[in-house]
Amino acid sequence: MPNQVVILSATGVTSPFSGTACDVYGNNCSYIGSGTTFPVLFILPSQFDTAPALQLTLTDSLGCSISEIIYCTGGGGPDKQFQNLEYFFFMSGDIYQFQ
């Protein structure tokens, strides 16, 4: 199963918005989808299957962007999870809300 990105909420984002995933240096970017409401689910391209971190950017309809570098906090394998403890919650397959 590919890695999935679930964004439960974001502050200051005007719908509709689009998502882009890049490496931590802001290179090798891929469009991962769009949304109008939260939560929103994006499927990460295979280039991120083994990535220890990634940069996720949301760009809204006003052209404003929110960008975060997300680090892998899981043990690898199919349950690899990403989180930044603020906006984004990542999981491969299942949706978890971290507290």
N, C-alpha and C positions, 0 to 999 in steps of 0.2 A: 504494500500500500504506500502511495507517495506521501511525503510529509505535507500536512495541512496546516494552514495558519488560520486561527480563529481570533478575530479582534472583537472583544466584547463591547468596548466603548472607546471613544476618543473625544476629547474636549476641543471645541472650536473648529470642527470639521463641518463644512457646508455641503449638503448633498447636491448632486451625486459626486462621488469621489472615486479615485482609481488607486490601485496598489502596485508598487514596484519593489522587487527584491534585487539587491546587489550584494557583491562581496563587501567586506568591512571597509574597503578603500573607496567604495562608490563606483567600482568598475563591474564589468560583466553583468549588467542589469537586465532584468526580464520583467515585462509587464505580467502581473499575476491576476488581474481582474479588476472589477469595479463593483460598487454597491451604492445603495441609497439609504440603508438603515443598518443599525448594529443590533445584534452581532452579525458579522459577515465572515464568510469562509473563503479562503483562497487556497489553491493547490500550488505548492512550490514545484518548480521545474527540477528535473533530476540533477542538475548541476549543484544543488544544495543538499543532496542526500547524505553526503559525508562532511558537510561544512561544519566547523566548530562554532561559527557565528555568521550572521548576515546583517545587512542593513535593510530595514524595511521603511518605505516611504509611502505615505498617503498624500495625494494631491487632490484638493477639493475643487468645486466648480468656480471658486473665486481665484484659483491659481495659487492658493496658499498650501504649503507643504509641512507635514510633520514627519520627521525622520528619526529613527532610533536604531542603534546597533544592539542586536539581540544575541546573547551568548547561549550556547547549549548548556543546559544544566542537568541533563539526563545521563544515563549510563551508556548511551549509544544504542545501537540496534533498533528494532522496530518501534520502541517506545520513546525514542529521543524526543525531548521536549525543549522548547525555547521559552524564555520569559525575560522580561525586563522589570518586572514588579511594578509597572506603572500603567501602560496602555495595552500591551499586547500579551496574549496568552496563546502558546503554541503547543501542539501535540500531534503526534502521528496517529490519526484515526479518532481518538476519543477527545472530548472537550472537557477540560478541567478548569475550575476557577481556583486560583491560588490565593491564599489569605496570609 
